[in-house]
């Protein structure tokens, strides 16, 4: 039987604290926000790039595989779908922000407003 409380960590997911620590350590991460423009304008992680999930397949050639890609959305669902799109396109170093921007904000981590 599956135990929700002792769920094993998914190696393709980062917690907000993990992401913040990796950024603070100077790791070169490409932060891909797959939400819609209005959501992004409300609040996003500084330095992130907006490519809405519905446009990702058409714009995938603009992404580089030279550094890890961390996909972010509101709650973690669209970004998980983005990982599938990226993986099918041959990207291997892709991560999902667990809990998305909701979790990032709940952890009191900094956000930026506007474009």
mmCIF file of the C-alpha atoms, coordinates in Angstrom:
data_MODEL
# 
_entry.id   MODEL 
# 
loop_
_atom_site.group_PDB 
_atom_site.id 
_atom_site.type_symbol 
_atom_site.label_atom_id 
_atom_site.label_alt_id 
_atom_site.label_comp_id 
_atom_site.label_asym_id 
_atom_site.label_entity_id 
_atom_site.label_seq_id 
_atom_site.pdbx_PDB_ins_code 
_atom_site.Cartn_x 
_atom_site.Cartn_y 
_atom_site.Cartn_z 
_atom_site.occupancy 
_atom_site.B_iso_or_equiv 
_atom_site.pdbx_formal_charge 
_atom_site.auth_seq_id 
_atom_site.auth_comp_id 
_atom_site.auth_asym_id 
_atom_site.auth_atom_id 
_atom_site.pdbx_PDB_model_num 
ATOM 1   C CA . UNK A 1 1   ? 0.000  0.000  0.000   1.00 0.00 ? 1   UNK A CA 1 
ATOM 2   C CA . UNK A 1 2   ? 1.231  3.498  -0.844  1.00 0.00 ? 2   UNK A CA 1 
ATOM 3   C CA . UNK A 1 3   ? 2.010  5.670  2.146   1.00 0.00 ? 3   UNK A CA 1 
ATOM 4   C CA . UNK A 1 4   ? 1.474  9.355  1.380   1.00 0.00 ? 4   UNK A CA 1 
ATOM 5   C CA . UNK A 1 5   ? 3.310  10.460 4.500   1.00 0.00 ? 5   UNK A CA 1 
ATOM 6   C CA . UNK A 1 6   ? 6.518  8.596  3.711   1.00 0.00 ? 6   UNK A CA 1 
ATOM 7   C CA . UNK A 1 7   ? 6.564  9.395  0.008   1.00 0.00 ? 7   UNK A CA 1 
ATOM 8   C CA . UNK A 1 8   ? 10.016 9.007  -1.501  1.00 0.00 ? 8   UNK A CA 1 
ATOM 9   C CA . UNK A 1 9   ? 11.535 12.142 -2.908  1.00 0.00 ? 9   UNK A CA 1 
ATOM 10  C CA . UNK A 1 10  ? 11.218 12.435 -6.672  1.00 0.00 ? 10  UNK A CA 1 
ATOM 11  C CA . UNK A 1 11  ? 14.691 13.156 -8.083  1.00 0.00 ? 11  UNK A CA 1 
ATOM 12  C CA . UNK A 1 12  ? 13.122 15.327 -10.797 1.00 0.00 ? 12  UNK A CA 1 
ATOM 13  C CA . UNK A 1 13  ? 11.655 17.710 -8.191  1.00 0.00 ? 13  UNK A CA 1 
ATOM 14  C CA . UNK A 1 14  ? 13.164 20.527 -6.176  1.00 0.00 ? 14  UNK A CA 1 
ATOM 15  C CA . UNK A 1 15  ? 11.642 22.113 -3.110  1.00 0.00 ? 15  UNK A CA 1 
ATOM 16  C CA . UNK A 1 16  ? 11.552 25.909 -2.993  1.00 0.00 ? 16  UNK A CA 1 
ATOM 17  C CA . UNK A 1 17  ? 14.327 25.806 -0.356  1.00 0.00 ? 17  UNK A CA 1 
ATOM 18  C CA . UNK A 1 18  ? 16.458 23.578 -2.623  1.00 0.00 ? 18  UNK A CA 1 
ATOM 19  C CA . UNK A 1 19  ? 16.058 25.974 -5.525  1.00 0.00 ? 19  UNK A CA 1 
ATOM 20  C CA . UNK A 1 20  ? 16.818 29.014 -3.406  1.00 0.00 ? 20  UNK A CA 1 
ATOM 21  C CA . UNK A 1 21  ? 19.950 27.332 -1.994  1.00 0.00 ? 21  UNK A CA 1 
ATOM 22  C CA . UNK A 1 22  ? 21.186 26.357 -5.440  1.00 0.00 ? 22  UNK A CA 1 
ATOM 23  C CA . UNK A 1 23  ? 20.654 29.915 -6.688  1.00 0.00 ? 23  UNK A CA 1 
ATOM 24  C CA . UNK A 1 24  ? 22.436 31.356 -3.643  1.00 0.00 ? 24  UNK A CA 1 
ATOM 25  C CA . UNK A 1 25  ? 25.350 28.998 -4.296  1.00 0.00 ? 25  UNK A CA 1 
ATOM 26  C CA . UNK A 1 26  ? 25.683 30.528 -7.771  1.00 0.00 ? 26  UNK A CA 1 
ATOM 27  C CA . UNK A 1 27  ? 24.526 27.520 -9.754  1.00 0.00 ? 27  UNK A CA 1 
ATOM 28  C CA . UNK A 1 28  ? 23.589 28.494 -13.303 1.00 0.00 ? 28  UNK A CA 1 
ATOM 29  C CA . UNK A 1 29  ? 19.982 27.363 -13.565 1.00 0.00 ? 29  UNK A CA 1 
ATOM 30  C CA . UNK A 1 30  ? 17.538 28.226 -16.339 1.00 0.00 ? 30  UNK A CA 1 
ATOM 31  C CA . UNK A 1 31  ? 14.247 28.964 -14.595 1.00 0.00 ? 31  UNK A CA 1 
ATOM 32  C CA . UNK A 1 32  ? 11.388 28.322 -17.005 1.00 0.00 ? 32  UNK A CA 1 
ATOM 33  C CA . UNK A 1 33  ? 8.013  29.708 -15.939 1.00 0.00 ? 33  UNK A CA 1 
ATOM 34  C CA . UNK A 1 34  ? 5.238  27.961 -17.901 1.00 0.00 ? 34  UNK A CA 1 
ATOM 35  C CA . UNK A 1 35  ? 2.301  29.975 -16.556 1.00 0.00 ? 35  UNK A CA 1 
ATOM 36  C CA . UNK A 1 36  ? 0.295  32.526 -18.517 1.00 0.00 ? 36  UNK A CA 1 
ATOM 37  C CA . UNK A 1 37  ? 1.522  36.138 -18.911 1.00 0.00 ? 37  UNK A CA 1 
ATOM 38  C CA . UNK A 1 38  ? -1.004 37.569 -16.405 1.00 0.00 ? 38  UNK A CA 1 
ATOM 39  C CA . UNK A 1 39  ? 0.097  35.061 -13.745 1.00 0.00 ? 39  UNK A CA 1 
ATOM 40  C CA . UNK A 1 40  ? 3.744  35.848 -14.431 1.00 0.00 ? 40  UNK A CA 1 
ATOM 41  C CA . UNK A 1 41  ? 3.118  39.600 -14.161 1.00 0.00 ? 41  UNK A CA 1 
ATOM 42  C CA . UNK A 1 42  ? 1.517  39.115 -10.716 1.00 0.00 ? 42  UNK A CA 1 
ATOM 43  C CA . UNK A 1 43  ? 4.623  37.485 -9.256  1.00 0.00 ? 43  UNK A CA 1 
ATOM 44  C CA . UNK A 1 44  ? 7.549  35.480 -10.555 1.00 0.00 ? 44  UNK A CA 1 
ATOM 45  C CA . UNK A 1 45  ? 11.048 34.461 -9.568  1.00 0.00 ? 45  UNK A CA 1 
ATOM 46  C CA . UNK A 1 46  ? 13.612 37.066 -10.599 1.00 0.00 ? 46  UNK A CA 1 
ATOM 47  C CA . UNK A 1 47  ? 15.594 35.922 -13.612 1.00 0.00 ? 47  UNK A CA 1 
ATOM 48  C CA . UNK A 1 48  ? 12.970 33.448 -14.783 1.00 0.00 ? 48  UNK A CA 1 
ATOM 49  C CA . UNK A 1 49  ? 11.905 33.199 -18.425 1.00 0.00 ? 49  UNK A CA 1 
ATOM 50  C CA . UNK A 1 50  ? 8.240  33.015 -19.367 1.00 0.00 ? 50  UNK A CA 1 
ATOM 51  C CA . UNK A 1 51  ? 7.177  30.482 -21.985 1.00 0.00 ? 51  UNK A CA 1 
ATOM 52  C CA . UNK A 1 52  ? 3.559  29.454 -21.402 1.00 0.00 ? 52  UNK A CA 1 
ATOM 53  C CA . UNK A 1 53  ? 3.047  25.695 -21.509 1.00 0.00 ? 53  UNK A CA 1 
ATOM 54  C CA . UNK A 1 54  ? 0.860  25.953 -24.618 1.00 0.00 ? 54  UNK A CA 1 
ATOM 55  C CA . UNK A 1 55  ? 3.754  27.595 -26.506 1.00 0.00 ? 55  UNK A CA 1 
ATOM 56  C CA . UNK A 1 56  ? 6.576  25.423 -25.192 1.00 0.00 ? 56  UNK A CA 1 
ATOM 57  C CA . UNK A 1 57  ? 6.660  22.834 -27.991 1.00 0.00 ? 57  UNK A CA 1 
ATOM 58  C CA . UNK A 1 58  ? 6.890  25.587 -30.624 1.00 0.00 ? 58  UNK A CA 1 
ATOM 59  C CA . UNK A 1 59  ? 9.606  27.504 -28.774 1.00 0.00 ? 59  UNK A CA 1 
ATOM 60  C CA . UNK A 1 60  ? 11.680 24.586 -27.504 1.00 0.00 ? 60  UNK A CA 1 
ATOM 61  C CA . UNK A 1 61  ? 14.458 25.261 -30.025 1.00 0.00 ? 61  UNK A CA 1 
ATOM 62  C CA . UNK A 1 62  ? 15.189 28.512 -28.156 1.00 0.00 ? 62  UNK A CA 1 
ATOM 63  C CA . UNK A 1 63  ? 16.169 26.567 -25.027 1.00 0.00 ? 63  UNK A CA 1 
ATOM 64  C CA . UNK A 1 64  ? 19.714 25.453 -24.352 1.00 0.00 ? 64  UNK A CA 1 
ATOM 65  C CA . UNK A 1 65  ? 20.765 22.150 -22.850 1.00 0.00 ? 65  UNK A CA 1 
ATOM 66  C CA . UNK A 1 66  ? 23.947 23.616 -21.364 1.00 0.00 ? 66  UNK A CA 1 
ATOM 67  C CA . UNK A 1 67  ? 22.464 24.081 -17.890 1.00 0.00 ? 67  UNK A CA 1 
ATOM 68  C CA . UNK A 1 68  ? 19.705 22.568 -15.744 1.00 0.00 ? 68  UNK A CA 1 
ATOM 69  C CA . UNK A 1 69  ? 16.166 23.732 -16.514 1.00 0.00 ? 69  UNK A CA 1 
ATOM 70  C CA . UNK A 1 70  ? 13.810 24.228 -13.577 1.00 0.00 ? 70  UNK A CA 1 
ATOM 71  C CA . UNK A 1 71  ? 10.170 24.401 -14.681 1.00 0.00 ? 71  UNK A CA 1 
ATOM 72  C CA . UNK A 1 72  ? 7.743  26.417 -12.571 1.00 0.00 ? 72  UNK A CA 1 
ATOM 73  C CA . UNK A 1 73  ? 4.000  27.025 -12.641 1.00 0.00 ? 73  UNK A CA 1 
ATOM 74  C CA . UNK A 1 74  ? 1.364  27.923 -10.066 1.00 0.00 ? 74  UNK A CA 1 
ATOM 75  C CA . UNK A 1 75  ? 1.152  24.602 -8.213  1.00 0.00 ? 75  UNK A CA 1 
ATOM 76  C CA . UNK A 1 76  ? 3.495  22.155 -9.955  1.00 0.00 ? 76  UNK A CA 1 
ATOM 77  C CA . UNK A 1 77  ? 1.094  20.481 -12.387 1.00 0.00 ? 77  UNK A CA 1 
ATOM 78  C CA . UNK A 1 78  ? 1.758  22.437 -15.601 1.00 0.00 ? 78  UNK A CA 1 
ATOM 79  C CA . UNK A 1 79  ? 5.472  22.424 -14.892 1.00 0.00 ? 79  UNK A CA 1 
ATOM 80  C CA . UNK A 1 80  ? 5.354  18.632 -14.527 1.00 0.00 ? 80  UNK A CA 1 
ATOM 81  C CA . UNK A 1 81  ? 3.710  18.524 -17.984 1.00 0.00 ? 81  UNK A CA 1 
ATOM 82  C CA . UNK A 1 82  ? 6.489  20.810 -19.259 1.00 0.00 ? 82  UNK A CA 1 
ATOM 83  C CA . UNK A 1 83  ? 9.060  18.268 -18.045 1.00 0.00 ? 83  UNK A CA 1 
ATOM 84  C CA . UNK A 1 84  ? 7.368  15.663 -20.246 1.00 0.00 ? 84  UNK A CA 1 
ATOM 85  C CA . UNK A 1 85  ? 7.550  17.986 -23.265 1.00 0.00 ? 85  UNK A CA 1 
ATOM 86  C CA . UNK A 1 86  ? 11.213 18.733 -22.597 1.00 0.00 ? 86  UNK A CA 1 
ATOM 87  C CA . UNK A 1 87  ? 12.135 15.101 -21.984 1.00 0.00 ? 87  UNK A CA 1 
ATOM 88  C CA . UNK A 1 88  ? 10.453 13.983 -25.222 1.00 0.00 ? 88  UNK A CA 1 
ATOM 89  C CA . UNK A 1 89  ? 12.499 16.656 -27.023 1.00 0.00 ? 89  UNK A CA 1 
ATOM 90  C CA . UNK A 1 90  ? 15.742 15.165 -25.678 1.00 0.00 ? 90  UNK A CA 1 
ATOM 91  C CA . UNK A 1 91  ? 16.389 17.363 -22.640 1.00 0.00 ? 91  UNK A CA 1 
ATOM 92  C CA . UNK A 1 92  ? 17.853 15.348 -19.779 1.00 0.00 ? 92  UNK A CA 1 
ATOM 93  C CA . UNK A 1 93  ? 18.643 17.852 -17.038 1.00 0.00 ? 93  UNK A CA 1 
ATOM 94  C CA . UNK A 1 94  ? 15.136 19.065 -16.181 1.00 0.00 ? 94  UNK A CA 1 
ATOM 95  C CA . UNK A 1 95  ? 13.557 19.637 -12.769 1.00 0.00 ? 95  UNK A CA 1 
ATOM 96  C CA . UNK A 1 96  ? 10.137 20.601 -11.447 1.00 0.00 ? 96  UNK A CA 1 
ATOM 97  C CA . UNK A 1 97  ? 9.604  23.085 -8.617  1.00 0.00 ? 97  UNK A CA 1 
ATOM 98  C CA . UNK A 1 98  ? 7.428  21.065 -6.211  1.00 0.00 ? 98  UNK A CA 1 
ATOM 99  C CA . UNK A 1 99  ? 4.369  23.076 -5.266  1.00 0.00 ? 99  UNK A CA 1 
ATOM 100 C CA . UNK A 1 100 ? 5.145  25.810 -7.796  1.00 0.00 ? 100 UNK A CA 1 
ATOM 101 C CA . UNK A 1 101 ? 4.833  29.497 -7.020  1.00 0.00 ? 101 UNK A CA 1 
ATOM 102 C CA . UNK A 1 102 ? 2.310  28.752 -4.277  1.00 0.00 ? 102 UNK A CA 1 
ATOM 103 C CA . UNK A 1 103 ? 4.983  26.852 -2.340  1.00 0.00 ? 103 UNK A CA 1 
ATOM 104 C CA . UNK A 1 104 ? 7.645  29.453 -3.195  1.00 0.00 ? 104 UNK A CA 1 
ATOM 105 C CA . UNK A 1 105 ? 5.449  32.214 -1.739  1.00 0.00 ? 105 UNK A CA 1 
ATOM 106 C CA . UNK A 1 106 ? 4.428  30.123 1.301   1.00 0.00 ? 106 UNK A CA 1 
ATOM 107 C CA . UNK A 1 107 ? 8.125  29.814 2.088   1.00 0.00 ? 107 UNK A CA 1 
ATOM 108 C CA . UNK A 1 108 ? 8.471  33.600 2.067   1.00 0.00 ? 108 UNK A CA 1 
ATOM 109 C CA . UNK A 1 109 ? 10.927 33.592 -0.823  1.00 0.00 ? 109 UNK A CA 1 
ATOM 110 C CA . UNK A 1 110 ? 11.334 36.737 -2.942  1.00 0.00 ? 110 UNK A CA 1 
ATOM 111 C CA . UNK A 1 111 ? 9.268  37.447 -6.030  1.00 0.00 ? 111 UNK A CA 1 
ATOM 112 C CA . UNK A 1 112 ? 9.267  40.127 -8.675  1.00 0.00 ? 112 UNK A CA 1 
ATOM 113 C CA . UNK A 1 113 ? 6.214  41.810 -10.217 1.00 0.00 ? 113 UNK A CA 1 
ATOM 114 C CA . UNK A 1 114 ? 5.653  42.909 -13.805 1.00 0.00 ? 114 UNK A CA 1 
ATOM 115 C CA . UNK A 1 115 ? 7.297  41.620 -16.948 1.00 0.00 ? 115 UNK A CA 1 
# 
